[in-house]
Amino acid sequence: MSGHGPESWRTRVERWKLNLFPAFRGTGGWVTYICRDWSEVRIAVPLSWRTRNYVGTIYGGSLYGAVDPVYMLMLIKSLGPGYVVWDKAATIRFRRPGRSRLTATFRLGPEVLTGIREELTRVPKLDRVFVVELVDRDQVVHAVVEKTVHVSRRVPAS
């Protein structure tokens, strides 16, 4: 399931819209793939005039900005309209300078979604921490981002 097969037309359009969205476009990052069920998303951050910092490596703000919205969007799309999802906190740890194109692969397994749905039958809200690594073509880790995402059940309007 996860990451298998081509994108659907719907996720391809979503990818185009994300890449054209001004706030995301400003990061210099690109969404390169969205699985039809949103269980996997891939992004790339090239070293370019838009992402290069003063010392010639990828600007940390570009790295963080490119990965910032992804887990929240994946959860919104995967859980559906009965849930409220917000980014709550984040940390980024830089391991080595980005001197070439870096990529990140975000995955949400069905067990994560089932776990969230089941826990929210017992508690009103929860936080989940997700980790993604930005790697080069040799899979060397250049940065690690931890995202804390808040999830709750949507209260029906009265």
N, CA and C of each residue as an Amber inpcrd file, in Angstrom:
protein
   474
   0.8350000  -1.1930000   0.0000000   0.0000000   0.0000000   0.0000000
   0.8700000   1.2430000   0.0000000   1.6480000   1.4390000   1.0250000
   2.3940000   2.6690000   1.1910000   3.4300000   2.8670000   0.0900000
   3.2640000   3.9230000  -0.6840000   4.2460000   4.2830000  -1.6850000
   4.2370000   3.4120000  -2.9160000   3.2400000   2.5380000  -3.0440000
   3.1910000   1.6630000  -4.2040000   2.2860000   2.2730000  -5.2620000
   2.7430000   2.1910000  -6.4880000   1.9270000   2.6450000  -7.5970000
   2.0210000   4.1360000  -7.8250000   1.4320000   4.5460000  -8.9330000
   1.4730000   5.9640000  -9.2950000   0.5210000   6.7930000  -8.4330000
   0.7210000   8.0770000  -8.4940000  -0.2070000   8.9860000  -7.8360000
  -1.5650000   8.8890000  -8.5190000  -2.6110000   9.2420000  -7.7780000
  -3.9170000   9.3820000  -8.4170000  -3.9680000  10.7700000  -9.0560000
  -4.9500000  10.9990000  -9.9070000  -5.1040000  12.3430000 -10.4770000
  -5.3550000  13.3520000  -9.3750000  -6.1210000  12.9540000  -8.3720000
  -6.4290000  13.8670000  -7.2630000  -5.1600000  14.2500000  -6.5000000
  -4.3070000  13.2740000  -6.1670000  -3.0930000  13.6240000  -5.4200000
  -2.0840000  14.3490000  -6.3040000  -2.1100000  14.0760000  -7.5910000
  -1.2310000  14.8200000  -8.4950000  -1.6240000  16.2960000  -8.5250000
  -2.9340000  16.5660000  -8.5670000  -3.4080000  17.9580000  -8.5280000
  -3.0450000  18.5970000  -7.1800000  -3.2120000  17.8480000  -6.0900000
  -2.8340000  18.3620000  -4.7680000  -1.3460000  18.7090000  -4.7320000
  -0.5230000  17.8560000  -5.3360000   0.9240000  18.1140000  -5.3840000
   1.2060000  19.3990000  -6.1480000   0.5670000  19.5800000  -7.2910000
   0.7670000  20.8060000  -8.0660000   0.3400000  22.0280000  -7.2630000
  -0.8180000  21.9260000  -6.5840000  -1.3040000  23.0590000  -5.7920000
  -0.3370000  23.3910000  -4.6630000   0.1840000  22.3750000  -3.9730000
   1.1550000  22.6250000  -2.9060000   2.4020000  23.3100000  -3.4440000
   2.9000000  22.8140000  -4.5680000   4.1240000  23.3840000  -5.1290000
   3.9390000  24.8190000  -5.6200000   2.7100000  25.2070000  -5.9420000
   2.4380000  26.5750000  -6.3700000   2.0100000  27.4920000  -5.2280000
   1.6610000  26.9110000  -4.0670000   1.2210000  27.6970000  -2.9220000
   2.3800000  28.6000000  -2.4780000   2.1800000  29.9130000  -2.4280000
   3.2940000  30.8400000  -2.1810000   4.1340000  30.5380000  -0.9410000
   3.5130000  30.1930000   0.1770000   4.2910000  29.9340000   1.3950000
   5.1980000  28.7160000   1.2150000   4.6910000  27.6830000   0.5570000
   5.5250000  26.4960000   0.3410000   6.5530000  26.7580000  -0.7490000
   6.1370000  27.4100000  -1.7940000   7.0440000  27.7070000  -2.9090000
   8.2510000  28.5130000  -2.4190000   8.0320000  29.3810000  -1.4570000
   9.1080000  30.2050000  -0.9210000  10.2010000  29.4160000  -0.2220000
   9.9150000  28.1860000   0.1710000  10.9310000  27.3700000   0.8500000
  11.9900000  26.8690000  -0.1150000  11.6410000  26.8190000  -1.4090000
  12.5430000  26.2390000  -2.3910000  12.3770000  24.7350000  -2.5070000
  11.5420000  24.1520000  -1.6490000  11.2990000  22.7140000  -1.6860000
  10.2330000  22.3570000  -2.7110000  10.1850000  21.0770000  -3.0590000
   9.2130000  20.5710000  -4.0220000   8.6190000  19.2750000  -3.5080000
   7.2950000  19.1820000  -3.5540000   6.6450000  17.9010000  -3.3050000
   6.8030000  17.1160000  -4.5950000   7.3830000  15.9230000  -4.5070000
   7.6470000  15.1300000  -5.7100000   6.6970000  13.9440000  -5.8610000
   5.9890000  13.5690000  -4.7830000   5.1060000  12.4080000  -4.8430000
   4.1230000  12.4520000  -3.6790000   2.8620000  12.1300000  -3.9590000
   1.8450000  11.9300000  -2.9230000   1.1080000  10.6420000  -3.2720000
   1.1940000   9.6610000  -2.4040000   0.4970000   8.4010000  -2.6140000
  -1.0100000   8.6580000  -2.6630000  -1.7080000   7.8630000  -3.4450000
  -3.1550000   8.0670000  -3.6440000  -3.9350000   8.1150000  -2.3360000
  -3.4630000   7.4200000  -1.2820000  -4.1680000   7.4430000   0.0050000
  -3.4710000   8.3290000   1.0410000  -2.5060000   9.1250000   0.6210000
  -1.7600000  10.0340000   1.4800000  -0.9440000   9.2950000   2.5350000
  -0.6350000   8.0270000   2.3250000   0.1760000   7.2790000   3.2860000
   1.6650000   7.5460000   3.1000000   2.0390000   8.1370000   1.9750000
   3.4360000   8.4990000   1.7340000   3.5000000   9.7810000   0.9260000
   4.4020000  10.6710000   1.3420000   4.6720000  11.9220000   0.6250000
   6.1850000  12.0660000   0.5590000   6.6680000  12.5230000  -0.5790000
   8.1040000  12.7680000  -0.7350000   8.3270000  14.2180000  -1.1360000
   9.3700000  14.7980000  -0.5630000   9.7520000  16.1600000  -0.9320000
  11.2400000  16.1860000  -1.2670000  11.6340000  17.2080000  -2.0050000
  13.0400000  17.4160000  -2.3370000  13.3700000  18.8820000  -2.1100000
  14.5730000  19.1220000  -1.6130000  15.0720000  20.4900000  -1.4470000
  16.4140000  20.5550000  -2.1660000  16.4450000  21.2130000  -3.3290000
  17.7100000  21.3000000  -4.0710000  18.5970000  22.4070000  -3.4970000
  19.8830000  22.2930000  -3.7350000  20.7920000  23.3940000  -3.4560000
  20.7290000  24.2950000  -4.6780000  20.1730000  25.4880000  -4.5140000
  19.9950000  26.4020000  -5.6400000  20.1440000  27.8300000  -5.1290000
  20.0290000  28.7820000  -6.0320000  20.1250000  30.1850000  -5.6320000
  19.0380000  30.5400000  -4.6270000  17.8970000  29.8300000  -4.6620000
  16.7910000  30.1200000  -3.7420000  17.0220000  29.5420000  -2.3560000
  17.8160000  28.4720000  -2.2580000  17.9700000  27.7820000  -0.9790000
  19.3650000  27.9240000  -0.3810000  20.2680000  28.5030000  -1.1270000
  21.6680000  28.6020000  -0.6900000  21.8330000  29.6960000   0.3710000
  22.5580000  29.3720000   1.4320000  22.8240000  30.3640000   2.4730000
  24.1710000  31.0570000   2.2420000  24.5720000  31.8580000   3.1830000
  25.7800000  32.6650000   3.0580000  27.0400000  31.8220000   2.8550000
  27.0770000  30.6300000   3.4430000  28.2730000  29.7820000   3.3430000
  28.1620000  28.7300000   2.2340000  27.1180000  28.8160000   1.4000000
  27.0230000  27.9640000   0.2270000  26.3400000  26.6220000   0.4270000
  25.6740000  26.4370000   1.5620000  24.9410000  25.1910000   1.7940000
  23.4480000  25.5070000   1.8710000  22.6120000  24.4610000   1.9740000
  21.1710000  24.7000000   2.0220000  20.7970000  25.3770000   3.3350000
  20.0880000  26.4660000   3.2220000  19.5900000  27.2540000   4.3470000
  18.6870000  26.3900000   5.2330000  18.9310000  26.4100000   6.5320000
  18.1360000  25.6100000   7.4580000  16.6580000  25.9380000   7.4070000
  16.3240000  27.1920000   7.1630000  14.9250000  27.5870000   7.0540000
  14.2400000  26.9440000   5.8600000  14.9760000  26.7480000   4.7780000
  14.4140000  26.0520000   3.6170000  14.1590000  24.5890000   3.9430000
  15.0940000  23.9630000   4.6490000  14.9100000  22.5590000   5.0290000
  13.6810000  22.4040000   5.9190000  13.6040000  23.2390000   6.9520000
  12.4700000  23.1140000   7.8610000  11.1570000  23.4840000   7.1660000
  11.1590000  24.5880000   6.4300000   9.9370000  25.0440000   5.7720000
   9.3670000  24.0220000   4.8050000  10.2450000  23.2960000   4.1170000
   9.7850000  22.3080000   3.1430000   9.1240000  21.1080000   3.8080000
   9.5380000  20.7640000   5.0280000   8.9340000  19.6010000   5.7030000
   7.8230000  19.9960000   6.6710000   7.7350000  21.2540000   7.0080000
   6.8130000  21.7340000   8.0440000   5.3680000  21.2550000   7.9070000
   4.6980000  21.4330000   6.7740000   3.2620000  21.1440000   6.7560000
   2.8870000  19.6970000   6.4740000   3.8500000  18.8490000   6.1690000
   3.5330000  17.5600000   5.5430000   2.7710000  16.6030000   6.4620000
   3.2540000  16.3390000   7.6620000   2.5380000  15.3890000   8.5240000
   1.1340000  15.8880000   8.8640000   0.9850000  17.1810000   9.1000000
  -0.3400000  17.7210000   9.3810000  -1.2790000  17.4720000   8.1920000
  -0.8150000  17.7660000   6.9810000  -1.6480000  17.5440000   5.7910000
  -1.9800000  16.0660000   5.5990000  -1.0020000  15.1990000   5.8270000
  -1.2470000  13.7630000   5.6840000  -2.3350000  13.2950000   6.6440000
  -2.2800000  13.7740000   7.8860000  -3.2890000  13.3820000   8.8710000
  -4.6570000  13.9610000   8.5350000  -4.7040000  15.2060000   8.1120000
  -5.9810000  15.8180000   7.7170000  -6.6200000  14.9980000   6.5990000
  -5.8410000  14.6750000   5.5730000  -6.3670000  13.9300000   4.4300000
  -6.7220000  12.4940000   4.8030000  -5.9300000  11.8640000   5.6660000
  -6.1380000  10.4550000   6.0110000  -7.2470000  10.2390000   7.0350000
  -7.3500000  11.1240000   8.0220000  -8.3650000  10.9460000   9.0640000
  -9.7350000  11.4300000   8.6070000  -9.7720000  12.4520000   7.7690000
 -11.0380000  12.9490000   7.2620000 -11.6130000  14.0890000   8.0840000
 -12.8130000  14.5340000   7.7060000 -13.3980000  15.7520000   8.2860000
 -13.8740000  15.6030000   9.7370000 -13.8880000  14.4180000  10.2930000
 -14.3250000  14.2310000  11.6770000 -13.2620000  14.5460000  12.7070000
 -12.0880000  15.0180000  12.2490000 -10.9630000  15.2590000  13.1590000
 -10.3810000  16.6530000  12.9380000  -9.8540000  17.2240000  14.0100000
  -9.1320000  18.4940000  13.9630000  -7.6530000  18.1650000  14.1130000
  -6.8280000  18.6780000  13.2180000  -5.3940000  18.4000000  13.2380000
  -4.6420000  19.7220000  13.1650000  -3.6860000  19.9070000  14.0890000
  -2.8690000  21.1190000  14.1180000  -1.4200000  20.7500000  14.3990000
  -0.4980000  21.4730000  13.7740000   0.9000000  21.3830000  14.1860000
   1.0280000  22.0510000  15.5440000   1.7840000  21.4440000  16.4290000
   1.9140000  21.9790000  17.7810000   3.3410000  22.3970000  18.1110000
   4.3180000  21.6120000  17.6850000   5.7150000  21.9250000  18.0060000
   6.6270000  21.2330000  17.0020000   7.8740000  21.6920000  16.9540000
   8.8460000  21.0760000  16.0570000  10.2510000  21.3440000  16.5470000
  11.1410000  20.4200000  16.2010000  12.5740000  20.6410000  16.3980000
  13.2820000  20.1520000  15.1450000  14.3970000  20.7750000  14.8530000
  15.2320000  20.3160000  13.7440000  16.6470000  20.2050000  14.2780000
  17.2680000  19.0930000  13.9640000  18.6610000  18.8730000  14.3450000
  19.4750000  18.7340000  13.0600000  20.4460000  19.6150000  12.9200000
  21.2960000  19.5970000  11.7360000  22.4720000  18.6620000  12.0070000
  22.6550000  17.6960000  11.1440000  23.7320000  16.7130000  11.3190000
  24.9560000  17.0680000  10.4810000  24.7200000  17.5280000   9.2460000
  25.8170000  17.9400000   8.3630000  25.2600000  18.9130000   7.3270000
  26.1170000  19.7630000   6.7820000  25.6500000  20.7480000   5.8060000
  25.1000000  20.0900000   4.5450000  24.0450000  20.6830000   4.0030000
  23.4570000  20.2090000   2.7570000  24.1750000  20.8400000   1.5800000
  24.9780000  20.0580000   0.8900000  25.7380000  20.5710000  -0.2530000
  25.2090000  20.0420000  -1.5850000  24.0830000  19.3270000  -1.5090000
  23.4490000  18.7910000  -2.7160000  21.9560000  18.6360000  -2.4180000
  21.2000000  18.1720000  -3.3940000  19.7560000  17.9630000  -3.2460000
  19.4920000  16.9940000  -2.0770000  18.5810000  17.3950000  -1.1850000
  18.1820000  16.5390000  -0.0750000  16.7160000  16.1480000  -0.2580000
  16.3740000  14.9670000   0.2010000  15.0050000  14.4920000   0.0890000
  14.5100000  13.9950000   1.4450000  13.1970000  13.9540000   1.5850000
  12.5560000  13.4060000   2.7790000  11.3630000  12.5810000   2.3430000
  11.1780000  11.4450000   2.9940000  10.0330000  10.5810000   2.7340000
   9.2260000  10.4620000   4.0140000   7.9660000  10.8590000   3.9370000
   7.0400000  10.8350000   5.0750000   6.1270000   9.6350000   4.8920000
   5.9700000   8.8250000   5.9480000   5.0890000   7.6620000   5.8640000
   4.1530000   7.6300000   7.0680000   2.8960000   7.2800000   6.7930000
   1.8910000   7.0570000   7.8370000   1.2910000   5.6790000   7.5920000
   1.6330000   4.7210000   8.4240000   1.0800000   3.3830000   8.2730000
  -0.3440000   3.3140000   8.7860000  -1.0950000   2.3190000   8.3390000
  -2.4800000   2.1750000   8.7890000  -2.5790000   1.9770000  10.3020000
  -1.5400000   1.3870000  10.9060000  -1.5550000   1.1800000  12.3590000
  -1.5200000   2.5100000  13.1170000  -0.8740000   3.5280000  12.5480000
  -0.8400000   4.8570000  13.1760000  -2.2350000   5.4680000  13.1670000
  -2.8930000   5.4110000  12.0260000  -4.2370000   5.9880000  11.9090000
  -5.2310000   5.2370000  12.7860000  -5.1580000   3.9120000  12.8020000
  -6.0380000   3.1080000  13.6520000  -5.7980000   3.4360000  15.1140000
  -4.5210000   3.5660000  15.4970000  -4.1810000   3.9050000  16.8790000
  -4.7410000   5.2530000  17.3000000  -4.6510000   6.2390000  16.4230000
  -5.1870000   7.5720000  16.7280000  -6.6970000   7.5140000  16.8810000
  -7.3670000   6.8700000  15.9320000  -8.8350000   6.7680000  16.0030000
  -9.2850000   6.0540000  17.2820000  -8.6110000   4.9530000  17.6030000
  -8.9910000   4.1970000  18.8030000  -8.7360000   4.9870000  20.0790000
  -7.5780000   5.6480000  20.1670000  -7.2740000   6.4200000  21.3770000
  -8.2560000   7.5700000  21.5660000  -8.6960000   8.1710000  20.4550000
  -9.6230000   9.2940000  20.5590000 -11.0470000   8.8570000  20.9270000
 -11.2920000   7.5630000  21.0390000 -12.5740000   7.1110000  21.6020000
 -12.5180000   7.1410000  23.1220000 -11.2880000   7.1930000  23.6720000
 -11.1000000   7.1930000  25.1350000 -10.6930000   8.5430000  25.7090000
 -10.0200000   9.3620000  24.8920000  -9.5480000  10.6680000  25.3600000
 -10.0150000  11.7350000  24.3720000 -10.1630000  12.9900000  24.8250000
 -10.6740000  14.0270000  23.9250000  -9.6520000  14.5490000  22.9110000
  -8.3680000  14.4330000  23.2340000  -7.3340000  14.9610000  22.3420000
  -6.0290000  14.2430000  22.6170000  -5.1110000  14.3280000  21.6510000
  -3.8130000  13.6930000  21.8360000  -2.7770000  14.3990000  20.9890000
  -1.5310000  14.1580000  21.3360000  -0.4000000  14.6600000  20.5620000
   0.4040000  13.4580000  20.0840000   0.9070000  13.5420000  18.8670000
   1.7600000  12.4980000  18.3090000   3.0320000  13.1580000  17.7810000
   4.1560000  12.4870000  17.9740000   5.4340000  12.9690000  17.4690000
   5.8300000  12.1110000  16.2720000   6.1570000  12.7780000  15.1760000
   6.5950000  12.1240000  13.9510000   8.0010000  12.6120000  13.6240000
   8.8180000  11.7270000  13.0880000  10.2010000  12.0500000  12.7560000
  10.4220000  11.8270000  11.2690000  11.1130000  12.7670000  10.6440000
  11.4970000  12.6110000   9.2380000  12.9470000  13.0590000   9.0820000
  13.6680000  12.3580000   8.2170000  15.0700000  12.6810000   7.9690000
  15.2200000  13.2670000   6.5670000  16.0670000  14.2610000   6.4510000
  16.4570000  14.8130000   5.1550000  17.7890000  14.1700000   4.7880000
  17.8060000  13.4620000   3.6590000  18.9730000  12.6770000   3.2700000
  19.4430000  13.0690000   1.8830000  20.7180000  12.7710000   1.6030000
  21.2420000  12.9990000   0.2570000  21.0470000  11.7340000  -0.5820000
  21.5670000  11.7230000  -1.7870000  21.3260000  10.5800000  -2.6890000
  21.9440000   9.2840000  -2.1790000  22.9190000   9.3830000  -1.2760000
  23.5300000   8.1910000  -0.6850000  22.8610000   7.7970000   0.6340000
  21.7450000   8.4440000   0.9410000  20.9710000   8.1990000   2.1690000
  21.7050000   8.6370000   3.4430000  22.6560000   9.5550000   3.2930000
  23.3400000  10.1400000   4.4490000  22.4140000  11.1910000   5.0440000
  22.1840000  11.1180000   6.3440000  21.2650000  12.0340000   7.0240000
  21.9430000  13.3890000   7.2430000  21.2670000  14.4560000   6.7920000
  21.7770000  15.8170000   6.9620000  20.9930000  16.5880000   8.0110000
  19.7290000  16.2310000   8.2080000  18.9040000  16.8890000   9.2300000
  17.7880000  15.9340000   9.6520000  17.3890000  16.0610000  10.9160000
  16.2910000  15.2630000  11.4560000  15.2690000  16.2310000  12.0290000
  14.0110000  16.0830000  11.6060000  12.9390000  16.9670000  12.0840000
  11.9390000  16.1360000  12.8720000  11.6020000  16.6140000  14.0750000
  10.5410000  16.0180000  14.8840000   9.3670000  16.9790000  14.8860000
   8.2120000  16.4730000  14.5060000   6.9910000  17.2880000  14.4800000
   6.0140000  16.7350000  15.5060000   5.5090000  17.5950000  16.3740000
   4.4420000  17.2140000  17.2910000   3.1390000  17.7290000  16.7070000
   2.1990000  16.8020000  16.4890000   0.9260000  17.1370000  15.8620000
  -0.1940000  16.8310000  16.8540000  -1.0930000  17.7900000  17.0100000
  -2.2560000  17.6680000  17.8940000  -3.4370000  17.1450000  17.0790000
  -4.1750000  16.1740000  17.6420000  -5.3440000  15.6250000  16.9720000
  -6.4790000  15.5210000  17.9880000  -7.6850000  15.9230000  17.5740000
  -8.8730000  15.7530000  18.4130000 -10.0640000  15.4460000  17.5020000
 -11.1270000  14.9460000  18.1130000 -12.3580000  14.7110000  17.3500000
 -13.0380000  16.0430000  17.1370000 -13.6060000  16.2360000  15.9700000
 -14.3460000  17.4700000  15.6820000 -15.6730000  17.4050000  16.4180000
 -15.9930000  18.4750000  17.1250000 -17.2670000  18.5560000  17.8430000
 -18.3470000  18.9720000  16.8440000 -19.4290000  18.1880000  16.7330000
 -20.4820000  18.5510000  15.7910000 -21.1050000  19.8980000  16.1580000
 -21.4290000  20.6730000  15.1330000 -22.0870000  21.9690000  15.3570000
 -23.4970000  21.7290000  15.8670000 -23.8980000  22.5430000  16.8650000
 -25.2480000  22.3620000  17.4130000 -26.2380000  23.2810000  16.7800000
